Amino acid sequence: MSMETLEKVITALDVNPVEVFRIEGIEGIEERSDRRELIDALNSLLVERKLEEIKMVLRLTKDVLGT
């Protein structure tokens, strides 16, 4: 599939490009070493959550990272 075709599909579906590549079955993902893939996996876990759940995860993450 070309990038043009992919862009047309994403536009037609009116979805965020990240949703197209959402990682299903991310068991064991923490074993990976690709930074972008791990960040995408986190996004995949959050994308369909309710706003309050996302806020809670953000608060917990900030506490864990000490920021």
mmCIF file of the N, C-alpha and C atoms, coordinates in Angstrom:
data_MODEL
# 
_entry.id   MODEL 
# 
loop_
_atom_site.group_PDB 
_atom_site.id 
_atom_site.type_symbol 
_atom_site.label_atom_id 
_atom_site.label_alt_id 
_atom_site.label_comp_id 
_atom_site.label_asym_id 
_atom_site.label_entity_id 
_atom_site.label_seq_id 
_atom_site.pdbx_PDB_ins_code 
_atom_site.Cartn_x 
_atom_site.Cartn_y 
_atom_site.Cartn_z 
_atom_site.occupancy 
_atom_site.B_iso_or_equiv 
_atom_site.pdbx_formal_charge 
_atom_site.auth_seq_id 
_atom_site.auth_comp_id 
_atom_site.auth_asym_id 
_atom_site.auth_atom_id 
_atom_site.pdbx_PDB_model_num 
ATOM 1   N N  . MET A 1 1  ? 0.857   -1.168 0.000  1.00 0.00 ? 1  MET A N  1 
ATOM 2   C CA . MET A 1 1  ? 0.000   0.000  0.000  1.00 0.00 ? 1  MET A CA 1 
ATOM 3   C C  . MET A 1 1  ? 0.904   1.231  0.000  1.00 0.00 ? 1  MET A C  1 
ATOM 4   N N  . SER A 1 2  ? 0.619   2.155  -0.885 1.00 0.00 ? 2  SER A N  1 
ATOM 5   C CA . SER A 1 2  ? 1.434   3.365  -0.951 1.00 0.00 ? 2  SER A CA 1 
ATOM 6   C C  . SER A 1 2  ? 1.018   4.341  0.140  1.00 0.00 ? 2  SER A C  1 
ATOM 7   N N  . MET A 1 3  ? 1.888   5.297  0.401  1.00 0.00 ? 3  MET A N  1 
ATOM 8   C CA . MET A 1 3  ? 1.595   6.319  1.410  1.00 0.00 ? 3  MET A CA 1 
ATOM 9   C C  . MET A 1 3  ? 0.367   7.134  1.010  1.00 0.00 ? 3  MET A C  1 
ATOM 10  N N  . GLU A 1 4  ? 0.212   7.407  -0.286 1.00 0.00 ? 4  GLU A N  1 
ATOM 11  C CA . GLU A 1 4  ? -0.958  8.158  -0.761 1.00 0.00 ? 4  GLU A CA 1 
ATOM 12  C C  . GLU A 1 4  ? -2.241  7.403  -0.454 1.00 0.00 ? 4  GLU A C  1 
ATOM 13  N N  . THR A 1 5  ? -2.232  6.114  -0.742 1.00 0.00 ? 5  THR A N  1 
ATOM 14  C CA . THR A 1 5  ? -3.409  5.286  -0.487 1.00 0.00 ? 5  THR A CA 1 
ATOM 15  C C  . THR A 1 5  ? -3.707  5.246  1.004  1.00 0.00 ? 5  THR A C  1 
ATOM 16  N N  . LEU A 1 6  ? -2.677  5.064  1.801  1.00 0.00 ? 6  LEU A N  1 
ATOM 17  C CA . LEU A 1 6  ? -2.851  5.033  3.248  1.00 0.00 ? 6  LEU A CA 1 
ATOM 18  C C  . LEU A 1 6  ? -3.426  6.351  3.747  1.00 0.00 ? 6  LEU A C  1 
ATOM 19  N N  . GLU A 1 7  ? -2.914  7.456  3.238  1.00 0.00 ? 7  GLU A N  1 
ATOM 20  C CA . GLU A 1 7  ? -3.428  8.765  3.633  1.00 0.00 ? 7  GLU A CA 1 
ATOM 21  C C  . GLU A 1 7  ? -4.903  8.914  3.266  1.00 0.00 ? 7  GLU A C  1 
ATOM 22  N N  . LYS A 1 8  ? -5.283  8.426  2.092  1.00 0.00 ? 8  LYS A N  1 
ATOM 23  C CA . LYS A 1 8  ? -6.684  8.495  1.660  1.00 0.00 ? 8  LYS A CA 1 
ATOM 24  C C  . LYS A 1 8  ? -7.586  7.672  2.568  1.00 0.00 ? 8  LYS A C  1 
ATOM 25  N N  . VAL A 1 9  ? -7.117  6.498  2.962  1.00 0.00 ? 9  VAL A N  1 
ATOM 26  C CA . VAL A 1 9  ? -7.898  5.641  3.850  1.00 0.00 ? 9  VAL A CA 1 
ATOM 27  C C  . VAL A 1 9  ? -8.078  6.313  5.205  1.00 0.00 ? 9  VAL A C  1 
ATOM 28  N N  . ILE A 1 10 ? -7.004  6.853  5.742  1.00 0.00 ? 10 ILE A N  1 
ATOM 29  C CA . ILE A 1 10 ? -7.058  7.530  7.038  1.00 0.00 ? 10 ILE A CA 1 
ATOM 30  C C  . ILE A 1 10 ? -8.017  8.719  6.973  1.00 0.00 ? 10 ILE A C  1 
ATOM 31  N N  . THR A 1 11 ? -7.938  9.483  5.897  1.00 0.00 ? 11 THR A N  1 
ATOM 32  C CA . THR A 1 11 ? -8.824  10.632 5.724  1.00 0.00 ? 11 THR A CA 1 
ATOM 33  C C  . THR A 1 11 ? -10.275 10.177 5.594  1.00 0.00 ? 11 THR A C  1 
ATOM 34  N N  . ALA A 1 12 ? -10.510 9.150  4.806  1.00 0.00 ? 12 ALA A N  1 
ATOM 35  C CA . ALA A 1 12 ? -11.871 8.652  4.594  1.00 0.00 ? 12 ALA A CA 1 
ATOM 36  C C  . ALA A 1 12 ? -12.482 8.118  5.887  1.00 0.00 ? 12 ALA A C  1 
ATOM 37  N N  . LEU A 1 13 ? -11.669 7.464  6.695  1.00 0.00 ? 13 LEU A N  1 
ATOM 38  C CA . LEU A 1 13 ? -12.159 6.923  7.956  1.00 0.00 ? 13 LEU A CA 1 
ATOM 39  C C  . LEU A 1 13 ? -12.245 7.979  9.051  1.00 0.00 ? 13 LEU A C  1 
ATOM 40  N N  . ASP A 1 14 ? -11.631 9.124  8.803  1.00 0.00 ? 14 ASP A N  1 
ATOM 41  C CA . ASP A 1 14 ? -11.608 10.214 9.770  1.00 0.00 ? 14 ASP A CA 1 
ATOM 42  C C  . ASP A 1 14 ? -11.074 9.732  11.120 1.00 0.00 ? 14 ASP A C  1 
ATOM 43  N N  . VAL A 1 15 ? -9.897  9.092  11.065 1.00 0.00 ? 15 VAL A N  1 
ATOM 44  C CA . VAL A 1 15 ? -9.264  8.600  12.286 1.00 0.00 ? 15 VAL A CA 1 
ATOM 45  C C  . VAL A 1 15 ? -7.874  9.197  12.418 1.00 0.00 ? 15 VAL A C  1 
ATOM 46  N N  . ASN A 1 16 ? -7.360  9.148  13.631 1.00 0.00 ? 16 ASN A N  1 
ATOM 47  C CA . ASN A 1 16 ? -5.994  9.557  13.906 1.00 0.00 ? 16 ASN A CA 1 
ATOM 48  C C  . ASN A 1 16 ? -5.068  8.485  13.334 1.00 0.00 ? 16 ASN A C  1 
ATOM 49  N N  . PRO A 1 17 ? -4.006  8.868  12.635 1.00 0.00 ? 17 PRO A N  1 
ATOM 50  C CA . PRO A 1 17 ? -3.098  7.866  12.061 1.00 0.00 ? 17 PRO A CA 1 
ATOM 51  C C  . PRO A 1 17 ? -2.599  6.842  13.073 1.00 0.00 ? 17 PRO A C  1 
ATOM 52  N N  . VAL A 1 18 ? -2.435  7.234  14.312 1.00 0.00 ? 18 VAL A N  1 
ATOM 53  C CA . VAL A 1 18 ? -1.971  6.297  15.345 1.00 0.00 ? 18 VAL A CA 1 
ATOM 54  C C  . VAL A 1 18 ? -2.970  5.154  15.505 1.00 0.00 ? 18 VAL A C  1 
ATOM 55  N N  . GLU A 1 19 ? -4.269  5.455  15.368 1.00 0.00 ? 19 GLU A N  1 
ATOM 56  C CA . GLU A 1 19 ? -5.281  4.420  15.519 1.00 0.00 ? 19 GLU A CA 1 
ATOM 57  C C  . GLU A 1 19 ? -5.173  3.350  14.445 1.00 0.00 ? 19 GLU A C  1 
ATOM 58  N N  . VAL A 1 20 ? -4.722  3.730  13.264 1.00 0.00 ? 20 VAL A N  1 
ATOM 59  C CA . VAL A 1 20 ? -4.569  2.767  12.172 1.00 0.00 ? 20 VAL A CA 1 
ATOM 60  C C  . VAL A 1 20 ? -3.521  1.730  12.527 1.00 0.00 ? 20 VAL A C  1 
ATOM 61  N N  . PHE A 1 21 ? -2.507  2.164  13.233 1.00 0.00 ? 21 PHE A N  1 
ATOM 62  C CA . PHE A 1 21 ? -1.402  1.271  13.587 1.00 0.00 ? 21 PHE A CA 1 
ATOM 63  C C  . PHE A 1 21 ? -1.467  0.816  15.032 1.00 0.00 ? 21 PHE A C  1 
ATOM 64  N N  . ARG A 1 22 ? -2.633  0.939  15.640 1.00 0.00 ? 22 ARG A N  1 
ATOM 65  C CA . ARG A 1 22 ? -2.776  0.564  17.042 1.00 0.00 ? 22 ARG A CA 1 
ATOM 66  C C  . ARG A 1 22 ? -2.247  -0.842 17.247 1.00 0.00 ? 22 ARG A C  1 
ATOM 67  N N  . ILE A 1 23 ? -1.509  -0.998 18.296 1.00 0.00 ? 23 ILE A N  1 
ATOM 68  C CA . ILE A 1 23 ? -0.878  -2.278 18.584 1.00 0.00 ? 23 ILE A CA 1 
ATOM 69  C C  . ILE A 1 23 ? -1.864  -3.138 19.360 1.00 0.00 ? 23 ILE A C  1 
ATOM 70  N N  . GLU A 1 24 ? -2.285  -4.221 18.747 1.00 0.00 ? 24 GLU A N  1 
ATOM 71  C CA . GLU A 1 24 ? -3.165  -5.176 19.416 1.00 0.00 ? 24 GLU A CA 1 
ATOM 72  C C  . GLU A 1 24 ? -2.288  -6.273 20.018 1.00 0.00 ? 24 GLU A C  1 
ATOM 73  N N  . GLY A 1 25 ? -2.702  -6.791 21.117 1.00 0.00 ? 25 GLY A N  1 
ATOM 74  C CA . GLY A 1 25 ? -1.944  -7.874 21.732 1.00 0.00 ? 25 GLY A CA 1 
ATOM 75  C C  . GLY A 1 25 ? -0.532  -7.446 22.079 1.00 0.00 ? 25 GLY A C  1 
ATOM 76  N N  . ILE A 1 26 ? -0.413  -6.492 22.986 1.00 0.00 ? 26 ILE A N  1 
ATOM 77  C CA . ILE A 1 26 ? 0.905   -5.938 23.276 1.00 0.00 ? 26 ILE A CA 1 
ATOM 78  C C  . ILE A 1 26 ? 1.609   -6.655 24.425 1.00 0.00 ? 26 ILE A C  1 
ATOM 79  N N  . GLU A 1 27 ? 1.167   -7.878 24.692 1.00 0.00 ? 27 GLU A N  1 
ATOM 80  C CA . GLU A 1 27 ? 1.836   -8.651 25.730 1.00 0.00 ? 27 GLU A CA 1 
ATOM 81  C C  . GLU A 1 27 ? 3.319   -8.755 25.391 1.00 0.00 ? 27 GLU A C  1 
ATOM 82  N N  . GLY A 1 28 ? 4.155   -8.534 26.357 1.00 0.00 ? 28 GLY A N  1 
ATOM 83  C CA . GLY A 1 28 ? 5.594   -8.638 26.147 1.00 0.00 ? 28 GLY A CA 1 
ATOM 84  C C  . GLY A 1 28 ? 6.221   -7.421 25.482 1.00 0.00 ? 28 GLY A C  1 
ATOM 85  N N  . ILE A 1 29 ? 5.433   -6.382 25.235 1.00 0.00 ? 29 ILE A N  1 
ATOM 86  C CA . ILE A 1 29 ? 5.955   -5.201 24.534 1.00 0.00 ? 29 ILE A CA 1 
ATOM 87  C C  . ILE A 1 29 ? 7.076   -4.541 25.337 1.00 0.00 ? 29 ILE A C  1 
ATOM 88  N N  . GLU A 1 30 ? 7.027   -4.649 26.652 1.00 0.00 ? 30 GLU A N  1 
ATOM 89  C CA . GLU A 1 30 ? 8.054   -3.998 27.473 1.00 0.00 ? 30 GLU A CA 1 
ATOM 90  C C  . GLU A 1 30 ? 9.436   -4.596 27.246 1.00 0.00 ? 30 GLU A C  1 
ATOM 91  N N  . GLU A 1 31 ? 9.499   -5.744 26.598 1.00 0.00 ? 31 GLU A N  1 
ATOM 92  C CA . GLU A 1 31 ? 10.782  -6.367 26.272 1.00 0.00 ? 31 GLU A CA 1 
ATOM 93  C C  . GLU A 1 31 ? 11.448  -5.704 25.067 1.00 0.00 ? 31 GLU A C  1 
ATOM 94  N N  . ARG A 1 32 ? 10.695  -4.931 24.321 1.00 0.00 ? 32 ARG A N  1 
ATOM 95  C CA . ARG A 1 32 ? 11.223  -4.290 23.120 1.00 0.00 ? 32 ARG A CA 1 
ATOM 96  C C  . ARG A 1 32 ? 12.161  -3.159 23.504 1.00 0.00 ? 32 ARG A C  1 
ATOM 97  N N  . SER A 1 33 ? 13.013  -2.741 22.571 1.00 0.00 ? 33 SER A N  1 
ATOM 98  C CA . SER A 1 33 ? 13.964  -1.676 22.872 1.00 0.00 ? 33 SER A CA 1 
ATOM 99  C C  . SER A 1 33 ? 13.778  -0.454 21.967 1.00 0.00 ? 33 SER A C  1 
ATOM 100 N N  . ASP A 1 34 ? 12.758  -0.466 21.101 1.00 0.00 ? 34 ASP A N  1 
ATOM 101 C CA . ASP A 1 34 ? 12.510  0.676  20.228 1.00 0.00 ? 34 ASP A CA 1 
ATOM 102 C C  . ASP A 1 34 ? 11.644  1.702  20.960 1.00 0.00 ? 34 ASP A C  1 
ATOM 103 N N  . ARG A 1 35 ? 12.210  2.851  21.207 1.00 0.00 ? 35 ARG A N  1 
ATOM 104 C CA . ARG A 1 35 ? 11.547  3.904  21.977 1.00 0.00 ? 35 ARG A CA 1 
ATOM 105 C C  . ARG A 1 35 ? 10.196  4.291  21.381 1.00 0.00 ? 35 ARG A C  1 
ATOM 106 N N  . ARG A 1 36 ? 10.159  4.545  20.082 1.00 0.00 ? 36 ARG A N  1 
ATOM 107 C CA . ARG A 1 36 ? 8.921   4.972  19.416 1.00 0.00 ? 36 ARG A CA 1 
ATOM 108 C C  . ARG A 1 36 ? 7.842   3.892  19.521 1.00 0.00 ? 36 ARG A C  1 
ATOM 109 N N  . GLU A 1 37 ? 8.237   2.641  19.366 1.00 0.00 ? 37 GLU A N  1 
ATOM 110 C CA . GLU A 1 37 ? 7.280   1.537  19.455 1.00 0.00 ? 37 GLU A CA 1 
ATOM 111 C C  . GLU A 1 37 ? 6.676   1.446  20.858 1.00 0.00 ? 37 GLU A C  1 
ATOM 112 N N  . LEU A 1 38 ? 7.496   1.664  21.874 1.00 0.00 ? 38 LEU A N  1 
ATOM 113 C CA . LEU A 1 38 ? 6.998   1.627  23.247 1.00 0.00 ? 38 LEU A CA 1 
ATOM 114 C C  . LEU A 1 38 ? 6.045   2.786  23.536 1.00 0.00 ? 38 LEU A C  1 
ATOM 115 N N  . ILE A 1 39 ? 6.379   3.962  23.032 1.00 0.00 ? 39 ILE A N  1 
ATOM 116 C CA . ILE A 1 39 ? 5.496   5.121  23.209 1.00 0.00 ? 39 ILE A CA 1 
ATOM 117 C C  . ILE A 1 39 ? 4.180   4.887  22.476 1.00 0.00 ? 39 ILE A C  1 
ATOM 118 N N  . ASP A 1 40 ? 4.250   4.316  21.276 1.00 0.00 ? 40 ASP A N  1 
ATOM 119 C CA . ASP A 1 40 ? 3.034   3.994  20.526 1.00 0.00 ? 40 ASP A CA 1 
ATOM 120 C C  . ASP A 1 40 ? 2.185   2.962  21.259 1.00 0.00 ? 40 ASP A C  1 
ATOM 121 N N  . ALA A 1 41 ? 2.844   2.022  21.931 1.00 0.00 ? 41 ALA A N  1 
ATOM 122 C CA . ALA A 1 41 ? 2.119   1.013  22.705 1.00 0.00 ? 41 ALA A CA 1 
ATOM 123 C C  . ALA A 1 41 ? 1.368   1.672  23.857 1.00 0.00 ? 41 ALA A C  1 
ATOM 124 N N  . LEU A 1 42 ? 2.009   2.632  24.522 1.00 0.00 ? 42 LEU A N  1 
ATOM 125 C CA . LEU A 1 42 ? 1.322   3.370  25.588 1.00 0.00 ? 42 LEU A CA 1 
ATOM 126 C C  . LEU A 1 42 ? 0.114   4.118  25.036 1.00 0.00 ? 42 LEU A C  1 
ATOM 127 N N  . ASN A 1 43 ? 0.303   4.769  23.903 1.00 0.00 ? 43 ASN A N  1 
ATOM 128 C CA . ASN A 1 43 ? -0.799  5.492  23.279 1.00 0.00 ? 43 ASN A CA 1 
ATOM 129 C C  . ASN A 1 43 ? -1.932  4.540  22.916 1.00 0.00 ? 43 ASN A C  1 
ATOM 130 N N  . SER A 1 44 ? -1.585  3.371  22.433 1.00 0.00 ? 44 SER A N  1 
ATOM 131 C CA . SER A 1 44 ? -2.581  2.373  22.055 1.00 0.00 ? 44 SER A CA 1 
ATOM 132 C C  . SER A 1 44 ? -3.434  1.967  23.255 1.00 0.00 ? 44 SER A C  1 
ATOM 133 N N  . LEU A 1 45 ? -2.790  1.880  24.404 1.00 0.00 ? 45 LEU A N  1 
ATOM 134 C CA . LEU A 1 45 ? -3.527  1.525  25.617 1.00 0.00 ? 45 LEU A CA 1 
ATOM 135 C C  . LEU A 1 45 ? -4.470  2.627  26.065 1.00 0.00 ? 45 LEU A C  1 
ATOM 136 N N  . LEU A 1 46 ? -4.128  3.874  25.772 1.00 0.00 ? 46 LEU A N  1 
ATOM 137 C CA . LEU A 1 46 ? -4.899  5.010  26.264 1.00 0.00 ? 46 LEU A CA 1 
ATOM 138 C C  . LEU A 1 46 ? -5.969  5.517  25.304 1.00 0.00 ? 46 LEU A C  1 
ATOM 139 N N  . VAL A 1 47 ? -5.804  5.286  24.024 1.00 0.00 ? 47 VAL A N  1 
ATOM 140 C CA . VAL A 1 47 ? -6.615  5.955  23.012 1.00 0.00 ? 47 VAL A CA 1 
ATOM 141 C C  . VAL A 1 47 ? -8.122  5.750  23.188 1.00 0.00 ? 47 VAL A C  1 
ATOM 142 N N  . GLU A 1 48 ? -8.547  4.618  23.684 1.00 0.00 ? 48 GLU A N  1 
ATOM 143 C CA . GLU A 1 48 ? -9.983  4.379  23.823 1.00 0.00 ? 48 GLU A CA 1 
ATOM 144 C C  . GLU A 1 48 ? -10.480 4.524  25.257 1.00 0.00 ? 48 GLU A C  1 
ATOM 145 N N  . ARG A 1 49 ? -9.632  4.963  26.140 1.00 0.00 ? 49 ARG A N  1 
ATOM 146 C CA . ARG A 1 49 ? -10.035 5.138  27.538 1.00 0.00 ? 49 ARG A CA 1 
ATOM 147 C C  . ARG A 1 49 ? -10.820 6.419  27.724 1.00 0.00 ? 49 ARG A C  1 
ATOM 148 N N  . LYS A 1 50 ? -11.572 6.467  28.791 1.00 0.00 ? 50 LYS A N  1 
ATOM 149 C CA . LYS A 1 50 ? -12.324 7.678  29.134 1.00 0.00 ? 50 LYS A CA 1 
ATOM 150 C C  . LYS A 1 50 ? -11.350 8.755  29.594 1.00 0.00 ? 50 LYS A C  1 
ATOM 151 N N  . LEU A 1 51 ? -11.768 10.013 29.447 1.00 0.00 ? 51 LEU A N  1 
ATOM 152 C CA . LEU A 1 51 ? -10.931 11.157 29.806 1.00 0.00 ? 51 LEU A CA 1 
ATOM 153 C C  . LEU A 1 51 ? -10.443 11.062 31.253 1.00 0.00 ? 51 LEU A C  1 
ATOM 154 N N  . GLU A 1 52 ? -11.316 10.691 32.166 1.00 0.00 ? 52 GLU A N  1 
ATOM 155 C CA . GLU A 1 52 ? -10.917 10.603 33.572 1.00 0.00 ? 52 GLU A CA 1 
ATOM 156 C C  . GLU A 1 52 ? -9.845  9.542  33.789 1.00 0.00 ? 52 GLU A C  1 
ATOM 157 N N  . GLU A 1 53 ? -9.928  8.438  33.067 1.00 0.00 ? 53 GLU A N  1 
ATOM 158 C CA . GLU A 1 53 ? -8.903  7.402  33.178 1.00 0.00 ? 53 GLU A CA 1 
ATOM 159 C C  . GLU A 1 53 ? -7.561  7.915  32.666 1.00 0.00 ? 53 GLU A C  1 
ATOM 160 N N  . ILE A 1 54 ? -7.589  8.634  31.574 1.00 0.00 ? 54 ILE A N  1 
ATOM 161 C CA . ILE A 1 54 ? -6.351  9.188  31.007 1.00 0.00 ? 54 ILE A CA 1 
ATOM 162 C C  . ILE A 1 54 ? -5.728  10.187 31.973 1.00 0.00 ? 54 ILE A C  1 
ATOM 163 N N  . LYS A 1 55 ? -6.557  11.017 32.590 1.00 0.00 ? 55 LYS A N  1 
ATOM 164 C CA . LYS A 1 55 ? -6.052  11.979 33.578 1.00 0.00 ? 55 LYS A CA 1 
ATOM 165 C C  . LYS A 1 55 ? -5.417  11.255 34.759 1.00 0.00 ? 55 LYS A C  1 
ATOM 166 N N  . MET A 1 56 ? -6.035  10.167 35.196 1.00 0.00 ? 56 MET A N  1 
ATOM 167 C CA . MET A 1 56 ? -5.495  9.412  36.312 1.00 0.00 ? 56 MET A CA 1 
ATOM 168 C C  . MET A 1 56 ? -4.135  8.809  35.941 1.00 0.00 ? 56 MET A C  1 
ATOM 169 N N  . VAL A 1 57 ? -4.028  8.246  34.745 1.00 0.00 ? 57 VAL A N  1 
ATOM 170 C CA . VAL A 1 57 ? -2.756  7.681  34.289 1.00 0.00 ? 57 VAL A CA 1 
ATOM 171 C C  . VAL A 1 57 ? -1.692  8.772  34.205 1.00 0.00 ? 57 VAL A C  1 
ATOM 172 N N  . LEU A 1 58 ? -2.073  9.938  33.740 1.00 0.00 ? 58 LEU A N  1 
ATOM 173 C CA . LEU A 1 58 ? -1.139  11.058 33.656 1.00 0.00 ? 58 LEU A CA 1 
ATOM 174 C C  . LEU A 1 58 ? -0.643  11.456 35.047 1.00 0.00 ? 58 LEU A C  1 
ATOM 175 N N  . ARG A 1 59 ? -1.568  11.560 36.011 1.00 0.00 ? 59 ARG A N  1 
ATOM 176 C CA . ARG A 1 59 ? -1.170  11.895 37.382 1.00 0.00 ? 59 ARG A CA 1 
ATOM 177 C C  . ARG A 1 59 ? -0.223  10.840 37.958 1.00 0.00 ? 59 ARG A C  1 
ATOM 178 N N  . LEU A 1 60 ? -0.573  9.569  37.747 1.00 0.00 ? 60 LEU A N  1 
ATOM 179 C CA . LEU A 1 60 ? 0.273   8.486  38.257 1.00 0.00 ? 60 LEU A CA 1 
ATOM 180 C C  . LEU A 1 60 ? 1.650   8.511  37.599 1.00 0.00 ? 60 LEU A C  1 
ATOM 181 N N  . THR A 1 61 ? 1.678   8.747  36.313 1.00 0.00 ? 61 THR A N  1 
ATOM 182 C CA . THR A 1 61 ? 2.950   8.792  35.592 1.00 0.00 ? 61 THR A CA 1 
ATOM 183 C C  . THR A 1 61 ? 3.821   9.940  36.097 1.00 0.00 ? 61 THR A C  1 
ATOM 184 N N  . LYS A 1 62 ? 3.198   11.094 36.301 1.00 0.00 ? 62 LYS A N  1 
ATOM 185 C CA . LYS A 1 62 ? 3.950   12.247 36.819 1.00 0.00 ? 62 LYS A CA 1 
ATOM 186 C C  . LYS A 1 62 ? 4.506   11.928 38.202 1.00 0.00 ? 62 LYS A C  1 
ATOM 187 N N  . ASP A 1 63 ? 3.703   11.259 39.052 1.00 0.00 ? 63 ASP A N  1 
ATOM 188 C CA . ASP A 1 63 ? 4.176   10.891 40.386 1.00 0.00 ? 63 ASP A CA 1 
ATOM 189 C C  . ASP A 1 63 ? 5.338   9.911  40.307 1.00 0.00 ? 63 ASP A C  1 
ATOM 190 N N  . VAL A 1 64 ? 5.226   8.919  39.454 1.00 0.00 ? 64 VAL A N  1 
ATOM 191 C CA . VAL A 1 64 ? 6.283   7.920  39.317 1.00 0.00 ? 64 VAL A CA 1 
ATOM 192 C C  . VAL A 1 64 ? 7.574   8.556  38.804 1.00 0.00 ? 64 VAL A C  1 
ATOM 193 N N  . LEU A 1 65 ? 7.438   9.461  37.840 1.00 0.00 ? 65 LEU A N  1 
ATOM 194 C CA . LEU A 1 65 ? 8.618   10.090 37.255 1.00 0.00 ? 65 LEU A CA 1 
ATOM 195 C C  . LEU A 1 65 ? 9.128   11.276 38.061 1.00 0.00 ? 65 LEU A C  1 
ATOM 196 N N  . GLY A 1 66 ? 8.362   11.661 39.084 1.00 0.00 ? 66 GLY A N  1 
ATOM 197 C CA . GLY A 1 66 ? 8.791   12.738 39.962 1.00 0.00 ? 66 GLY A CA 1 
ATOM 198 C C  . GLY A 1 66 ? 8.836   14.112 39.336 1.00 0.00 ? 66 GLY A C  1 
ATOM 199 N N  . THR A 1 67 ? 7.906   14.365 38.404 1.00 0.00 ? 67 THR A N  1 
ATOM 200 C CA . THR A 1 67 ? 7.894   15.683 37.742 1.00 0.00 ? 67 THR A CA 1 
ATOM 201 C C  . THR A 1 67 ? 6.734   16.497 38.228 1.00 0.00 ? 67 THR A C  1 
# 
